[in-house]
Amino acid sequence: MYVRRKNEQLKVLLVHPGGPFWRNKDLGAWTIPKGLANPSEDFLAAAQREFEEETGLSPSPPFLPLASLKQKSGKLIHCWAFEGEPAPAMIGASTFEVEWPRKSGRTATFPEIDDARLFPIDDALRRILPGQADFVRELAAKLG
């Protein structure tokens, strides 16, 4: 999780998922940049790789580990926070394909994320997926 402190205000970077399902969703739809670890890949290394693929930013130490969270789907998400200065560079570089429109037999390509923004903690808590909100709460408690 990308963190920025400026003028005593803590902000976190959240990304908006791309694709037709998320197009008109805002509150409760944003997420931390994340992805799957390859077999036998260290979770921190996977988090760094996925973050860079999705945002164009290279995460740099020190990394603050946050408690892992189990999602409704049963997946366990591991998260680390780091502080940075630059703005995201290449949002939407990673893509996925899906049948669209549904049941049309055609596939369309969409960016994995279509927007990225820095949000103050209160705003981030309203926008992030509910299953990831504890990352923001824990971060605020640790860096408050």
N, C-alpha and C positions, 0 to 999 in steps of 0.2 A: 504494500500500500504506500503510495507516494504521499508524503506529508510536506507541507510548507508552512513555516511560521514567518509571519510578517507583521510588524507593528503589534506584537503580542497576540495576534489572532492565528489560531491553528486552522489549517484547511487541509482537506484530503482530496485526492484525485479519484473521481469515479468515472466510469465509462458507461455509455448507453449501448445496449446490444443492437446490432444491425438486423436487418431482415424484416419481412412483412408483419410478423407477429408482434414485434415491439414498436413498430412505426409510430403509433399514436399514444404510447404509454409513457408516463413520466414519473409521478410519485410512486415509490415502491418498485421501480423497474431498473434503476441503475445498479451497477455492480463494481466490485474491485476487478482490475485486470487479472485474469486467471486462466489456467488451462490444466491439461492432464500431464502428469509426469510420465516419461517413458519408462519401460521396465528397467529396474535397478538404478534409475536416476534419483539422485538426492533431491528431496523436496525443495530445499532452498534453491538449488541450481535450476530446477524446473520452474520455480516461481520467477526467478530472474530472467530466464529464457522467454517464458510466456509474456512477461511484462514488456520486455523489449520488443517482441514480435508484434504485440498489440498497440503499443504506444510510440515506439521509436526512441524511447528513453532507455538509457543503460542504468539500471539500478546500481548504486554504489554503497558500500558499507559506511558506517556500521548499520547492521540490520537488527531491528527490535522484534523478537518473536512475540506473536500474539497467540492466544489459546485457539486451538483448532475447533472448528464448528461443524456439527453434523447437520446436513440439509434435509429437507423433507424427503428428497429423493433417496436418502441414505448415504449420499456421498459425504466424505469428510474433506473439508477445505482447510488447508494450512496457509497461514498468512504471516508475512513479515512486513514491518514498516521501515521506511528509510526517508531521510529528508533530502530535498533537492531544491534547485532554483529554476532550471529551465522549464519552459512550457512544452507540452507534448508536441512531437514533430510530425509523425506520419500516421495519424489516426486512419484506420480503415485499410491498412496494408494487408492484413490477413483476411481471407475470404472463406465462405462456405457455399455449397450448392444445396438447393432444396427444390422439390417439385413445387412450382408456382406458376399460375394459380393452382390451388389444390385440385387433384384429380384431373389435371389437364394433360398429363403425360409429358409436359415440358419442364425443364429445369432452368432455374435462374441462379445467378451468382450474386451474393450480397456480402458486404463487409461484416466481419465479426463484430466490430463496434463502429457506430456511426457518429459518435460525439464523445468528447472527454472534457471534463471541467473540474476546476478546483472549487470545492464547496466548504463553507464554514461548517463546523460540527453539527449545529442544529439543523441546517438545511440538508446536510449529508444524511442525517438520520431519517429525514422525511423521504428522501429520494432513493436510498439504497434498498435492495431487496430485503424484506424483513428477516430472512435467515442469515443475513450477513451484518445486520445492525450491531451485533455485539462486538464485532471488530472495531467499529468506530467508537463505541462506548469504552471499550478497554483502552484504546489508544488515547482517548481524551482523558481517562483516569490516570494513565501513566505519564502523559506529557502535559496535561492540564495547564 
